Amino acid sequence: MVEDSRRRPSHAFGRSAYVCRLEDHVLGLFERGRIERALRLSLAPEDKSALREALLCKLR
């Protein structure tokens, strides 16, 4: 779930992390497991890809 608010993220959906709105920073999250460390979980490659695309769509 990607929240599109500028308020504090809801914790009803489990883990959350603040993400900078710059495309380079979003792409950087997926290098060397940074997003997984931030969320404290492991992501399957297809989940990682879906999350990356969802975040990038929010920027456009």
Sequence and secondary structure as in RCSB ss.txt:
>XXXX:A:sequence
MVEDSRRRPSHAFGRSAYVCRLEDHVLGLFERGRIERALRLSLAPEDKSALREALLCKLR
>XXXX:A:secstr
     SS   STTS      S HHHHHHHTSTTHHHHHHTS   HHHHHHHHHHHHHHH 
